[in-house]
Amino acid sequence: MNIGIITVRDLDYHPNGRLSQSAAEKGHRAVLIHPYEVWPKIGEEGLGYEGRPDLRSMDVIMPRQGATIGESSLTLLHHLSRMGIPLVNDFDAVRITRSQIMTLQALAIEKIPVPDTLFVNSRKGFFKAIPLTGGYPVVVKQVSGRQGAGIQLVENRNQANAMLAKDIDLRTGILLQRFIPTVGRQDLRIFVVGGRAAGAMEIQPENGDFRANFHLTRKSRPRKVTPMLEKIALDAARVTGLDIAGIDLIVDRHDDIYVIEVNYSPGFKGLEKATGLDIAGCMIDCAIAKAKCTGRKVEG
């Protein structure tokens, strides 16, 4: 079976290397697909493409570009889907979860707990939103971001003015989110694969930083998943349509749970390191199952 991985990175990048290794161990072949080296083609014969590798030989494809995926790569995913190639995760799920605001909208509609959040695209909207999110300090996020980038804690009006002078993009807007204090807080990632919780870890922020992200801190430890945490994580993956998802949650000092982010292309180095679990193997198994569900002949 040929498993395509859409990525701009090579095999030295941890997820690509582990997925390729796991596929080989299971008798399959992982093929890296650079999204800027294949080009959708539309003509009298229908849909095709130019470039390499041979996409028609792919039994299933895993988009792995993360939240910064651009419009051209989304167009490629849509094209592949219309060609009948199974995607893990599919186009609609990627389209939703690449955007923080669209993700939060999908969660809130289904009553999945998220922090109070406002989407603003002007200075006037920014300052009106401050009291509606609990006042200073307030968390400010880009609509799309990865590995903790584009997230700031604004503690007063002077900081807000300085940030607005350089960071607000009126074309895309920004998110203002209620700050959940770090004292007594638990920052968790639950990795969902194929409708089940494959593993979980707790991430420790650095001293003086409010962000908890393994790429920033390199600190993680295994975490037992309670039935309530598992239900919220599985619901978050389900309503966003993801086969594979990294669900980031915060449990505050009052034991209230909030979903902070839903990632369609989550890294798993920290999780494998903390737990010893074969997360890459779970992901490959999920891709194989998706191919079988679509009637693809799976060998190996």
C-alpha positions in Angstrom: 0.0 0.0 0.0 1.2 3.5 -0.8 0.6 6.1 1.8 1.2 9.7 0.7 2.2 12.3 3.2 1.8 16.0 2.1 4.6 17.9 3.7 7.2 20.5 2.8 9.8 18.7 5.1 12.0 15.7 4.5 12.5 12.5 6.4 14.7 14.2 9.0 11.6 15.8 10.4 10.4 13.6 13.2 6.8 12.9 12.1 7.8 12.1 8.6 10.6 9.8 9.7 8.4 8.0 12.2 5.5 7.6 9.8 7.8 6.3 7.1 9.4 3.9 9.5 6.1 2.6 10.9 4.7 2.1 7.4 7.7 0.1 6.3 7.4 -2.1 9.5 3.8 -2.9 8.5 4.7 -3.8 4.9 3.6 -0.5 3.3 5.4 2.5 1.7 5.2 6.1 2.8 5.8 8.6 0.0 6.5 12.3 0.8 4.5 14.7 -1.4 5.7 18.3 -1.7 2.6 20.4 -2.2 4.5 22.9 -4.4 5.8 20.2 -6.8 2.4 18.7 -7.9 -0.1 20.8 -9.9 -3.8 20.1 -10.3 -4.8 19.7 -13.9 -8.3 20.2 -15.3 -9.3 19.4 -18.9 -11.4 17.3 -21.3 -10.3 14.1 -19.6 -11.5 15.4 -16.2 -9.2 15.9 -13.3 -5.5 15.0 -13.3 -2.2 16.5 -12.2 1.4 17.3 -13.3 4.5 16.6 -11.3 5.8 13.9 -9.1 5.3 11.5 -7.4 2.5 9.4 -9.1 -0.5 10.5 -7.1 -2.8 7.9 -8.8 -0.7 5.2 -7.2 -1.6 6.5 -3.7 -4.0 4.4 -1.7 -4.5 7.1 0.9 -3.0 10.6 1.5 -2.3 12.3 4.9 -2.1 16.1 4.8 0.6 17.1 7.3 1.3 20.8 6.7 -0.3 22.1 9.9 -2.3 25.3 10.6 -0.1 27.4 8.3 -1.4 25.5 5.2 -2.2 28.1 2.4 -4.9 28.4 -0.1 -3.0 26.8 -2.9 -2.4 23.6 -0.8 -6.1 23.6 0.2 -6.9 23.7 -3.5 -4.6 20.6 -4.0 -6.5 18.8 -1.2 -9.8 19.5 -2.7 -8.5 18.4 -6.1 -7.2 15.1 -4.7 -10.5 14.5 -2.9 -12.4 15.1 -6.1 -10.1 12.6 -7.9 -11.3 10.0 -5.4 -8.2 9.6 -3.3 -9.0 9.1 0.4 -7.6 11.7 2.7 -6.7 11.4 6.4 -7.8 14.1 7.4 -10.3 15.1 4.6 -10.6 18.5 3.0 -13.5 19.9 5.0 -11.9 18.9 8.3 -8.6 20.6 7.3 -10.4 23.7 6.1 -12.1 24.1 9.4 -9.2 23.3 11.8 -6.6 25.4 10.0 -8.6 28.3 11.4 -8.8 29.0 15.1 -12.1 30.8 14.8 -13.8 28.3 12.5 -12.7 25.5 14.9 -14.1 27.3 18.0 -17.4 28.0 16.1 -17.8 24.3 15.3 -17.1 23.3 19.0 -19.3 25.9 20.5 -22.3 25.0 18.3 -22.1 21.5 19.8 -21.7 22.8 23.4 -18.1 21.7 23.7 -16.5 24.0 26.3 -14.2 26.7 25.0 -12.9 29.9 26.6 -14.8 33.1 26.0 -13.4 34.4 22.7 -14.1 37.3 20.4 -13.0 37.7 16.8 -12.1 41.4 16.0 -10.7 43.2 13.0 -10.3 46.8 14.2 -8.9 48.8 17.1 -12.4 49.7 18.1 -13.4 46.1 18.2 -10.3 45.2 20.2 -10.9 47.5 23.1 -14.6 46.8 23.2 -13.8 43.1 23.5 -11.4 43.4 26.5 -14.1 43.5 29.2 -16.2 40.9 27.4 -13.3 38.4 27.8 -12.8 39.1 31.5 -10.5 42.2 31.2 -6.7 42.3 31.3 -4.7 40.2 31.0 -6.1 38.8 27.7 -4.8 36.2 25.3 -4.4 37.4 21.8 -4.1 34.8 19.0 -3.6 34.9 15.2 -6.4 33.1 13.3 -3.8 30.6 12.1 -0.6 29.6 13.9 1.5 26.7 15.0 3.7 25.5 17.8 2.7 28.4 20.1 3.6 31.1 17.5 1.4 34.1 17.2 0.1 33.9 20.8 0.6 36.9 23.2 -0.6 37.8 26.6 -1.6 41.5 26.7 -1.6 42.7 30.3 -2.6 46.4 30.0 -3.6 49.1 27.5 0.0 50.2 26.8 0.9 46.7 25.7 -2.3 46.6 23.7 -1.5 49.8 21.8 2.1 48.6 21.1 0.8 45.3 19.8 -1.9 46.9 17.6 0.6 49.2 16.1 2.4 46.3 14.4 0.5 43.0 14.8 -3.2 43.4 13.9 -4.1 42.3 10.4 -7.4 43.8 9.4 -7.7 41.4 6.5 -7.7 38.3 8.7 -8.5 39.6 12.1 -7.3 38.3 15.5 -8.8 36.4 18.4 -9.1 37.7 22.0 -9.5 35.0 24.5 -10.1 34.9 28.3 -6.9 34.2 30.1 -6.9 31.2 32.3 -4.3 31.7 35.1 -1.4 29.2 35.2 -1.7 28.7 38.9 -3.4 25.3 39.5 -3.8 24.9 35.7 -3.3 21.7 33.8 -2.3 21.8 30.1 -3.1 18.6 28.3 -2.9 17.1 24.8 -5.1 14.1 24.0 -4.2 12.4 20.7 -7.3 11.0 19.0 -6.9 8.4 16.3 -9.8 6.7 14.5 -12.3 7.7 17.1 -10.4 6.7 20.2 -7.9 8.3 22.6 -4.5 6.9 21.6 -2.6 8.7 24.3 -2.3 11.8 26.4 0.3 14.0 28.0 0.6 17.0 30.3 2.8 19.8 29.2 4.6 22.2 31.6 5.0 25.8 30.6 8.4 27.5 31.2 8.6 29.7 34.2 7.2 33.1 33.4 5.5 31.9 30.2 1.7 31.2 30.0 2.0 29.0 26.9 2.2 25.2 27.2 3.6 23.7 24.0 6.1 20.8 23.7 7.9 22.6 20.9 8.5 25.5 23.2 9.3 23.7 26.5 10.4 20.2 25.6 8.7 19.2 28.9 5.9 16.6 28.9 4.7 13.7 31.0 2.1 10.9 30.5 -1.4 11.7 31.7 -4.2 9.3 32.5 -7.4 10.3 30.6 -10.5 10.5 32.7 -13.9 9.6 31.1 -14.9 13.2 30.9 -11.6 14.3 29.3 -11.9 11.5 26.8 -15.5 12.4 25.9 -14.6 16.0 25.3 -11.6 15.1 23.2 -13.5 12.6 21.1 -16.4 15.0 20.6 -14.0 17.7 19.5 -12.5 15.4 16.9 -15.9 14.3 15.8 -17.5 17.7 15.3 -14.5 18.9 13.3 -14.5 15.8 11.2 -10.9 14.7 12.0 -9.7 11.1 11.8 -6.5 12.1 13.5 -6.4 15.0 15.9 -4.4 16.6 18.6 -6.8 18.1 21.1 -5.3 20.7 23.4 -7.3 21.2 26.7 -6.9 23.3 29.8 -8.2 22.2 33.2 -8.4 25.2 35.5 -7.9 25.3 39.2 -11.7 24.8 39.7 -11.5 21.6 37.5 -13.4 23.2 34.6 -12.3 21.9 31.2 -11.8 24.0 28.1 -10.7 23.0 24.6 -8.1 25.5 23.5 -7.1 24.1 20.0 -7.8 21.2 17.7 -4.9 20.3 15.4 -5.3 18.3 12.2 -1.6 17.7 11.8 -0.3 17.3 15.4 3.2 16.5 16.2 3.7 13.5 18.4 7.4 13.4 19.4 6.6 14.6 22.9 3.8 12.1 23.3 5.8 9.1 22.2 8.7 10.3 24.4 6.5 10.7 27.5 4.4 7.6 27.1 6.4 5.1 25.1 3.4 4.6 22.9 3.7 3.8 19.1 1.6 6.8 18.0 3.0 6.7 14.5 1.8 3.0 14.2 -1.7 4.0 15.3 -1.7 6.7 12.6 -0.6 4.3 9.9 -3.3 1.8 11.0 -5.9 4.6 10.7 -4.8 5.4 7.2 -5.0 1.7 6.2 -8.5 1.5 7.6 -9.6 4.6 5.8 -8.3 3.2 2.5 -10.2 -0.1 3.1 -13.4 1.8 3.9 -13.2 3.4 0.4 -12.8 0.1 -1.3 -9.1 0.4 -2.0 -7.3 -2.9 -2.3 -4.7 -2.9 0.5 -1.7 -5.2 0.3 1.0 -5.7 2.9 
